[in-house]
Amino acid sequence: MMDDAVLVLTAAAAGYLIGTFPTAVIVTRLVTRGEVDIRSVGSGNPGGLNTAQVVGKGWGAAVMIIDAAKGFVAGVIGWVIGGPDGAYAGATAAIAGHIFPVWSRFRGGKGVATSAGAVAAVFPAFFPIDAATAALGALGSKNAERAIQIACTVWIVASFVWWLGALPNLWGPEPTVALPISQTIGALLTLGKFYGSRRVSPDAAAGSGRGSRPARPSR
């Protein structure tokens, strides 16, 4: 029993470290030859959308893909280390690592892409529903935060439905009680970051020099 707990904790630690990889920071520094720190321009969020606005849509898409890969890889590695519970722990910890990276004074992104990758790894049966819910929410509300609220609510409810109904989970681990626990934590981490960003956005905007948008690199 103790050995299992150690393996799950190890999986969570590995997932967290994977999640801390600063994709947007590295991409924007490489593209702009070190001239731009994505955390101090645009919205100040080190994520795919801000990267797209600052250095171009193609680079923003690349950041989103890599960030999603972090969640997926963390889930797979967690599974290898600690079995199904390790997979849930690793994937969820990757979301936490992306949002609260220790290397950047816990200033990370919002976790949307990383959570999508995590879902694809450990809750693949829900992944199409997740994508459809987020898209419909965005189209219906024209508000990213509202779309995330809807998607996260459906995400949490679905995890309980899959667990209680013992529904098939495609290539993911068996839906034990670890499924709703991990997915609820992941959803709350993402929602909490959105609420936190909303509270600090006026100060971040004042301190980031949003009026001086850097030029996009030549192609």
Steps between C-alpha positions, in 0.01 A plus 500: 500500500781738592686409183191583292470840667867574433458409134195725465686788667794440268264508202353828626847651544598396147176641362551829681853539362378427148226758543748771600670496159462869393391447141375851424800667665751293305317529167461878516862549609624283215277664240586853610866420573459575866329837456158400638396351832143380440420557868549876463313570175144462379285343769809388690381140487769251389265298283409427141246779448731774623784352293276509193417865559861601561706300248244340268229236480730223382724537802196522726369173358840339556495607865150357546599167346811468716308602813236237423777246447628577851170385651485189283861396560465558875199268508680229305818522709292504817330180384837335438623601846192442713232325298150653455519710818842623392355600163229710662752654740758576232252656258344719769838604636601612151212748502619628838856525370391701196297742712743522794855433371754520779766632259296813420389593850178307437401733215372266231232469238132424541527128439238463227719323243681294763170387650380397154808283459450355846140412417611333176736280702288397797139581406497452122134403493419855605744676268255549204233623741752736659597649164138534387392659830783754491426588137126538554557699816735737320262544208200550724651736755773677297688491828800275564453490875133406470589226252758361745246511783255295295765255380639447852155444646420238238847350551443449873148362457613261226782363716250403770265351242779287352614384843155421643386337177828310448487616138770404249790744482652409162879474544496677836529337842201339666266768643558451873427764764834655400334618177251750651751606765773579247270660244334720762841618620609569141184696425525704819865581430406635157199695626702642788765628261237672287348670804844599629597646163180702491573652840857603416451594136473881553835508684659259253387717213644811662833335567545314176506784255211371295496810291835413344446175318822350363529449131456147374812330374560499130416173328 
